[in-house]
Amino acid sequence: MKPGSIASGISRARLSLEELHQNFADLHSPFNQHEAVVAADRCYFCYDAPCIAACPTTIDIPLFIRQIQTGQPENAAQTIFDQNILGGMCARVCPTETLCEEACVRHMAEERPVEIGRLQRYATDRVMQSGVHPYIRATHTNKHIAVVGAGPAGLACAHRLALKGHDVHIMEQKPKAGGLNEYGIAAYKTVDDFAATEVDWLMQIGGIQLTTDCMMGRDVFLDDLLKDYDAVFLSIGLGGVNALPIQGESKDGSVNAVDFIARLRQIDDLTKLPIGRNVVVIGGGMTAVDAAVQAKLLGAEHVTIAYRRAREAMSASRYEQDLATSRGVRLMFNVQPVAVYGNDRVAAVEFEYMQTDDHQLRGTGETFQIEVDQVFKAIGQNLFDVPVNVAVTDGKIDVTDTGRTNVPNLWAGGDCARGGDDLTVTAVAAGRDAAEDIHAVLMVSGCS
């Protein structure tokens, strides 16, 4: 067993600190001014721009690109922030390849699309790095709103409500605000502690109190919040992790991918993070890709993503799939785990080949094994501990288009609510729209 090893095949300090810094450098380098102007020049500035319709927050993309082209990046950022206050993070993590850039007219003409995401980052970074918050609160309304959860939906809702003059109290169960932006996204997509920087910048609006390490059902209770506040917005995410109901699933070395990513995001020294030589990631979404790529960047020699359906059914975009393979990750399709073997620790995973008949997934009876020393499970998350009087369907809170639940004065949005695509950008849209509806209801009530 090599020095630093904590179990067969699992090792700390597999790579040097310098190598790790290189591996986890910014996935896409930011534009400088010249590069931004050249990239902006490629936009056709369509009158009926399909990119706007493809953006969940409906940013006026041709307008902000024109503002960059004409040397007004600060105005471009304002155009973005008016619709998406977390535009800086979305510029980094939004799957633009399946949203605005896929809809780009250049892309539809089989050309390279305008690099909308990188242009958005250029504009928003300029304003955020200036240290100036571009918004001023409206006159105080004497209304108080509780926001449970400081993820993208909760932050967007809180900022919009504070902007309109309300007082907002965000209650977050984790030690830091940001939700998945802080704990659940690959480190190479959000370098330099950007998630925390964005939260600090957003809070400059004023009127927002943030309480961390505050869990609903333990430290605060929904019934009390509904009595003490004029409105409540739930943005509690999906706190539960789906189990893998197979033999040996709980063996040492088999962990949830979301926990692995969260630990990686919070650790100060990546040389201290254990990683196996032979890693299997089970799942087909963005979390699976993020876990697999980062395992490879940490020094794993063999990393495999095993997905039970065909490639085209993967929820991770083709861009993300290609990113994984470019880093040396092997993708296996139509395979489903049936057992995890080993004594105390994982040593092998047995898979069965699958086929789809009439949209039904069926096993073929043919199996094979892969030797592993670490398994990451990325098979989805579920809603955890929702108050019994809140209506839930298919594991998510029932809401209207503006986030209203079946409970009076209670709204919800983000991953915990039905609708959307479990993306940062759709969560921001949900929080923003709920805030507008909350404001409208409170002002119509005549209690301003």
Protein Blocks (a to p, Z undefined) as FASTA:
>chain_A
ZZhiabehiaghkbcfklmmmmmgcfbacddfklmmmmmmmpgoiaklcklmmpmnlpaf
klmmmmmmnopaklmmmmmmmmmmklmmmmmmocfklmmmmmpmklmnopacddfklmmm
mmmmmmmmnopafbdcdddehiacddehjafklmmmmmmmmmnopacddddfbfbehijm
lmmgcfklmgghlmmmmmmmmmmngoiacdehiaehklpcfklmmmmpmbdcddebjfbc
cddddehklgghiacfklmmmmmmmpmblklpccdfbdcdedjbfklmmmmmmmmmnopa
bdcdddfbdfklpmbdfklmmmmmmnopacdehiacfbdcdfkbcfbdcddddddeehia
cdehiacddddfbdcddebpadehiafklcceehiacddfkopafbehiacedjkbgedj
hiaklmmmmmmmmmmmmmmmmmmnopZZ
